Amino acid sequence: MLRIIPIIAVALLCINNAKGQELHDDTLGIFHFEVLKQTIMGGDTILHSTIEEVQIYSIPQFTRRRDMRRYERLVYNLKIVYPYAQLAAEKLEEMNAVFSELKTERERREFVKKVESELMDEFEDELRSLTITQGRLLIKLIDRETGNTSYELVRELRGAFSAFFWQTMARIFGSNLKTRFDAEGEDKLIDQILHLIDSGQI
């Protein structure tokens, strides 16, 4: 995820004209140190700090009402399914941590069934209410958030037969569990919208 380095802290370092500056965290009661490179020009010391690249996206402007409605609909659908994709990534990380401690295949299968049952109890009604379009978006976002397609996750957690079965069912309804998220291609606009959502702009 993109993070903005506190530029105010860098400005304070420059004002104090020092190689390093102590910054006190009143909440934690600890000090943070940052050592900066410097250049001396005309008697002035100029400090240098490298900050991470920040990508800025603006909300698109449309001349046609139809395009605007299509964009608004996409934003609406993404706001519905994005939290589920983030939850999938979170649960997968938790499961991987537990998996490493389980010693037998039987223990892993029982654990998967337990987690699946808990998720179904909590989210089944909500997920069943998703539209086909929202379902397709969710498949893409799961790949974006986890680095694995839905097909790969099902195959890993439930086995090849289950993956084949659910892929067949998905294809019948016009979806594909093997769909990848292409942030630089056809999903570029979706990726930009998600960044806008993350930053609270929309």
PERATA-V268463 format. One record per residue. N is the residue number from 1. PHI is phi in degrees with one decimal (none if undefined). Layout:
BEGIN
[[N/PHI] [N/PHI]]
END
This chain:
BEGIN
[[1/none] [2/-74.8] [3/-126.7] [4/-98.5] [5/-69.4] [6/-61.8] [7/-68.4] [8/-58.9] [9/-63.7] [10/-65.0] [11/-61.4] [12/-61.1] [13/-63.4] [14/-66.0] [15/-61.2] [16/-80.5] [17/51.4] [18/-141.3] [19/-70.7] [20/-137.3] [21/-133.0] [22/-81.5] [23/-117.6] [24/-94.9] [25/-97.3] [26/-63.5] [27/-70.6] [28/-96.6] [29/71.2] [30/-127.9] [31/-110.0] [32/-115.5] [33/-120.1] [34/-133.4] [35/-97.5] [36/-113.6] [37/-74.3] [38/-139.0] [39/-131.3] [40/-102.8] [41/-129.8] [42/58.0] [43/85.9] [44/-98.5] [45/-98.6] [46/-107.4] [47/-92.6] [48/-117.7] [49/-139.7] [50/-92.2] [51/-113.3] [52/-67.7] [53/-64.3] [54/-119.4] [55/-93.5] [56/-114.9] [57/-117.6] [58/-106.0] [59/-73.1] [60/-60.1] [61/-108.0] [62/-117.6] [63/-89.9] [64/-104.0] [65/-59.6] [66/-61.3] [67/-66.7] [68/-63.5] [69/-64.6] [70/-64.4] [71/-64.5] [72/-61.7] [73/-66.8] [74/-63.7] [75/-59.6] [76/-58.5] [77/-66.6] [78/-66.7] [79/-64.7] [80/-78.1] [81/-93.1] [82/-57.0] [83/-60.1] [84/-68.8] [85/-65.8] [86/-65.3] [87/-63.7] [88/-60.6] [89/-64.5] [90/-64.5] [91/-65.9] [92/-63.6] [93/-64.0] [94/-64.0] [95/-64.5] [96/-62.2] [97/-65.1] [98/-72.6] [99/-55.4] [100/-65.5] [101/-98.0] [102/-82.2] [103/-97.8] [104/-120.0] [105/-64.4] [106/-63.4] [107/-62.1] [108/-66.5] [109/-62.4] [110/-64.8] [111/-67.0] [112/-59.8] [113/-62.5] [114/-63.8] [115/-64.4] [116/-60.2] [117/-62.7] [118/-63.3] [119/-66.9] [120/-64.6] [121/-60.9] [122/-87.3] [123/-122.0] [124/-56.1] [125/-61.0] [126/-65.9] [127/-69.2] [128/-68.4] [129/-85.0] [130/-66.4] [131/-78.1] [132/-60.6] [133/-61.2] [134/-64.6] [135/-62.7] [136/-65.9] [137/-64.2] [138/-61.3] [139/-59.2] [140/-64.9] [141/-70.2] [142/-61.7] [143/-65.1] [144/-62.2] [145/-82.9] [146/-105.5] [147/80.4] [148/-133.1] [149/-70.3] [150/-59.6] [151/-61.7] [152/-63.5] [153/-66.9] [154/-63.8] [155/-62.6] [156/-70.3] [157/-90.3] [158/-118.1] [159/106.0] [160/-64.8] [161/-64.8] [162/-62.0] [163/-62.1] [164/-62.7] [165/-61.8] [166/-71.0] [167/-65.9] [168/-62.6] [169/-62.9] [170/-62.7] [171/-65.6] [172/-59.8] [173/-94.6] [174/80.6] [175/-114.7] [176/-147.2] [177/-67.4] [178/-91.3] [179/-61.7] [180/-98.5] [181/-90.6] [182/-111.5] [183/-67.5] [184/-99.1] [185/-120.9] [186/-67.9] [187/-103.9] [188/-61.1] [189/-64.3] [190/-60.5] [191/-62.7] [192/-64.3] [193/-62.4] [194/-63.7] [195/-65.4] [196/-65.1] [197/-65.2] [198/-60.3] [199/-85.2] [200/78.4] [201/-78.8] [202/-135.0]]
END
